[in-house]
Amino acid sequence: MADKPQQRRAVALRYDPARDTAPKVVAKGKGRTADQIIALARKNAVPVRPDPALVQVLSRLNLDQDIPPEVYRAVAAILAFLYRVNRPVG
C-alpha cells in the first residue's frame, strides 16, 4: 500500500529585537493555507527556507507563542541566513 503524500506545511516567524524576547509564530497552516503563507511571503520578498523537521516542531506551537529554547539554534541558523540574504551588496 502506498503512503499517502503529506500536505505541505508552513510556519511564519517574526523576530523584532526591539519588541520580542524570542522569535514568535505569527502564521501556520497546511495544504492550501500553507501555500497561501508561502505565496504571501514570496510576494513580499520574504525569503522562504524549507526545513520540514523544524516546521513540524514549530507547527505544534500556538500563534503569537515564543519559540521554545530547544529550537533556538535551528531558528538562529535561519535568521543568520535571512540576514545574509538581505544584506546590502557593496
N, C-alpha and C positions, 0 to 999 in steps of 0.2 A: 504494500500500500504506500503510495507516495505521500510525503509530508505536505501538509497544507502550507503554502507560502505565507510568511508573516507579513502583516501590514507594516508599511513604513511608519516609523515613529519620529517625532521631532520634539525637542525641548529648546526653548529660548531662554537665555540668561541675560540678566542686566547686572552690571557692576559699575557703580559710580562711587569712587573713593570718598567723595565729599559727603555722601549721604548713606552709603551702605557699609555695613561691617563685614559683609561677605557677599559674593555673587548670589543673586536670587533667581528663582524660577519665575519667569513672567508669562510664559505661554508653554503649553504642551498639548500634544494630541497624537492621534494615529490615523492612518488612512487618509481620507480627504482633508481632515483638519491638519495633519502633518504636512501634506502637500501645500496647503494654503500658508502655513507658517514659513515654509521654505521659500515659496514664491514671494511672499511679502518681504522676507529678509533680502533676497536677491534683488527685488525691485528697489529696495532702499540701500543698496550697496553694502549690506551687512554680510560679511564673509560667513560662509557655511562650511562647517567641518564635520564630515561623517565620523561618528565614533559610536557604533551600536552598543558596546558594553557600557559606556558612560550614559548614553541615552536611557538604557534600561534602568540604571540606578536612579538617574535624575527624574524619570517619569513617575517614580513612586512618591515623589515629594509633592506637597501642596503648592498651589500658586502663591507667590509672594513669600515663600519659605526660603530662608538662607540654606545654601548647600551645606551638608554636613562636613566636618573637618576631615573625614575619611576620604573625601574626593577632592580636597584642596589641590593636591599635587596634579591630578589629571586636569582640573579646570585651570590651574596656573599655566600648564603647558598650552592649553588652548588660548588663554589670554595673551601669552607671550607670542604665539603665532599671529594673533589678531593685531597686536602692536607692530609686529614686523611688517605685516601686510599693509597696514595703514600709515606706516612711517613715510614721511615725505622723502622723495629721492632728491639728492643734491649735495 
